[in-house]
Amino acid sequence: MTLEDDLYKKHIIDKKKLIEYGFKPNSTKLILKINLAKDDFQAVIEFDGKISGKIFDLSTNEEYTNFRIESSSGFSSEIREEYINLLTDIRDKCSEDQLFQTKQAQKISKYIINKYNDEPEFLWKNFPTYAVFRNKKNNKWYALFGTVAKNKVDINSNSTEIVEIINLKINKNDLKNQLNTKGIYEAYHMNKKNWITIIFDETLKDSEIESLVDKSYNSI
């Protein structure tokens, strides 16, 4: 993963904001040129669906790559820091957070954030795609987002495709009926008597998942 990919991996770029920032259209790309290191170097940032960049030594017009060495020190380290600060400023001013991968997961997470004013908590360093939402009133979880191989959730599938899921709490009396609904599965890595799992694959409508989110929130 490049330095740029790492900084922008959970963000959606707004092209209009890039232009307002100073990017110029060039064929199929947007390009920004910014001088660094007291005008001795120049960063050339491109956007063609994703952000990429290069740095050039203006005294030789040759590309300067030493800054990409993470363990670099001295002058290279200073150039690297200045470049990262530039990329971070562009990201903060020209993008929105993309906390989750699928459009449906993004929509459901925004529904939760807007309705309940709860933010996702990414608690596990080794599992960066997993996030929980908890009820502020009692500090209990009511939704868990994550990723897993499809056949781990859908026992009728042989697919090892990684899918995005949500775990929601369910009333025990409703469990049997819910599990008979297409798109709802026994809970993955949660108590199967109290939780269900849904794959974000559009099998269930957004409104149906939102209703289940509400029930989960109110069940605790």
C-alpha positions, 0 to 999 in steps of 0.5 A, a space after each residue: 500500500 502506498 503512502 497515499 493509499 494509506 492516508 485516503 483508504 477510508 475517504 471519498 474524494 469530492 472532485 468539486 472540492 479538489 478544484 476549489 482547493 486548487 487542482 486543475 483539470 488536465 485531460 482525464 485527471 486533476 493535477 495540483 502542483 505545490 512547492 515544498 522545502 522553501 521552493 527547492 522541490 515540487 509536489 505534483 498531486 494527481 487525482 484520476 479516481 484516487 490520489 497519487 503523487 510525486 516529488 521533483 527536485 527543481 534544481 535537476 527536474 528529476 523525481 525525488 523518491 527518498 522521502 518514500 522510505 519510512 525510516 528515512 531521516 534528516 532532509 528526506 524525513 523533513 520532505 516526507 513530513 511536509 508531503 504528508 502534511 499536504 496530503 492530510 490537508 487535502 484529505 481533510 478539506 476535500 473528502 468525506 469519511 468512508 467508514 465502511 465498504 459497501 454503499 448499503 453499509 455506508 447508508 445504514 451507518 449514517 442512519 445510525 449516526 444521524 438518528 441516535 447520535 452514536 459514532 462507530 468505535 473501531 476497538 480492535 487493531 487487528 480487525 480494522 473493519 470491525 466497529 461497534 455502536 453502543 447505546 450511550 444510556 447503558 453503554 451496551 452494544 446494539 450493532 456490530 459491523 464487520 467483514 467475513 467470508 460469506 460461507 461463514 455466515 450463509 451455510 448454504 454458500 460455498 463462496 469464500 468472498 469477503 462480505 460486509 455484515 451487521 450483527 443486531 440484537 433481536 427479541 428471543 420471541 422474534 428470532 425464529 420468524 426472523 431466521 425464516 426471512 431471506 437475508 437474515 442469518 444466525 449470528 456470526 460470533 455472537 450469542 445466537 439466541 439474542 443476535 442475528 447477522 445480515 449481509 450487506 448485499 441488498 437482499 434486505 431493503 435499507 428500510 428493513 435493516 433500519 427497522 431492525 436497527 431500531 429494534 436492536 437499539 430499543 431491546 437494550 
